[in-house]
Amino acid sequence: MKCSATAGGISGALVDFGLSRLSLIHIHHAPHPAVLALSGSIARYLLYAVDFPDPNTVVAGNSEPRLAGADATIIQWATDMMIYGPWSVTNKPVVAPSGDKHDYMSWAPYEWPDCSNAKNTTELSPPDMWKTCNYVFRDGQVNPDRSTIKDSQSFSNLSDAVLYNSIAATLQNKSSSIYSQNVVNIVKAWFLDGDTGMNPNLNYAQMNRGPNGQHGEYTGILDLRGFAKIASGILLLRKNKNTDWTADLDQQMVAWCTKYIAWLQTSPTGKQAASSNNNHGTIFVNQMAALQLIVGDVASAVNLTQAYFKGIYQGQVQANGDQPMEASRSRPYHYRNFNIAGMITNARILKYADPTSTPWNMTANGATIKTAVDFLMTTDPAAKDEQDIVAEIYPNIAAVASAYGDADGKYGAFLNASGFPYADDATFLWDQPLAGGNQTSAATPAPSSSKKGGAPASRVGMLAWIGLCSSASLYVASGVIAW
């Protein structure tokens, strides 16, 4: 009996690091001309799986001189990403079981074929294996053939491209620019075009394969978590009265999102994701509230995020800041960070939608989001062999420092010790004030340290900085997966 467990393989330059929420890529291109006028260094591209930069914060603070590094990075990332876009759901080599190429599709990441039920005497072809063999769950072990279908990678890419091109258009301070035109092209290709657009459902997201599968799971709702970034970008273009983002285009996008909201609210998979108590429930709120902001239903976004902090959040964090449901997983450092990122995004959406709200003060068993980050800073990722993803905590630390302050300097010190050039990272634009608000350039790495809970340079060095050739896929699959 023969059965290929990795049929399809990993195509091109797509690299899979397993479970990391944070992907780091160095794109080898000359600086964009607009970048040359800015001081500061350009940071390597980082994929943050979920975030919601407050459009008001971006507009208010983008001209400060100390943010020049972040501004330059954003412009360069916005430019580089368009080499690989726009993206379309119709480009995948395998069509969903519906037979409709416009249906989004991805395969469950931790499902592996067990062909003992197939009774075959010759090697099965990949399509036969996908339908015939039973699939078994292996927590934390990513089946590399999931990269055969790149809808999830494409959506992560395009959500970042929408965000950074929208911010770049804001930095230019023009009513029309190449960056806002990029956003228009991305949105049309993925959502609105009759030939390339996506149907507003996730019926086949993180689909289980085999004779008992061929349908999506509630875990697949995570695949479109990039909507928080897309919402931020669209709100920026609206706020700036960008002429490329026309009223007609806006109405079309609102109509698409309205249909997708209805699917999330009525489908069994959407309902199951909404009722989940772990990171799935957190990220569902991110996505739904972001969609509600896009369609102009601000009141529902406020109610939903408030309900999260009064409901699901209450069972997620212990008094000491630990997260039992995420800590019990195969990669606890990753899952804790992933859920914290979702908490931060919910807080940012609520604060944007209702400026009088106080989400950062919301407690669960006396613990705030800050408590959860503080606890995680004391844990050693190497305890579960996760030292290669220590960088997942950096954006969470920066966000907490911006919300709660850094009176004793511990957050700035942690980032300095890591060697992470956070003052040149894109998030430095909206994570303000950080490190007392006086950081003006990338921090000089401190000597390597083995102190528990720190982020020594030796660990950071284990992260993969990946040079991409022009034909490579921009996305690194590590940002996709978080069950």
MOTA-V421783 format. One line per field, one symbol per residue. psi: psi as a letter, one per 30 degrees, with the letter a starting at -180 (. if undefined). burial: 1 if it has 24 or more other C-alpha atoms within 12 Angstrom, else 0. A space follows every 50 residues. Layout:
psi = ???
burial = ???
//
This chain:
psi = kkkjfhkeajkbgkkjgcgkfkkkkjkilkkkefeffklllkllkkjkek likjeeeeeegfgkefgeeeeeeeeeeeeeffffallkfgflfkklffgj ffkkklkkfgkkkjgfffglflkkleeeeffeklkkkjkfjkjffffekg eeeeeeeeeeeeeeeeeeeeefhlfklfeeeeeeeeeeeeefkfeflkki lhfgkhkkllfgbglllfffffegfffeeeeeeeeeeeeghkfeileeee eeeeeeeeeeeeeeffkeeeeeefgkfafeeeeeeeeeeeeeeefgieee eeeeeeeeffceefgfkleffljeeefflfieeeeeeeeeeeeeeeeeee eeejfflifffkljhfkleeeeeeeeffljffeghgffgffffefeeeee eeeflheggeeeeeeeffgkifffleffefikkkhgggkflkkkkllkkg kkfaileeeeffkjjjkklfflkekkfffekj.
burial = 00111110011001111111111111110000011001011111111111 11111111101101011111111111111111111111111101111000 11111111111111100100000101001111111100011111111111 11111111111111111111111011111111111111111110011111 11111111110011111111111111111111111111110111100011 00110111111001000011101111111111111111111111110101 11111111101111111100111011100111111111111111111111 11110001110111001111111111101111000111111111111111 11111100011111111111111111111111111010111110100000 001111101100110101000111111111111
//
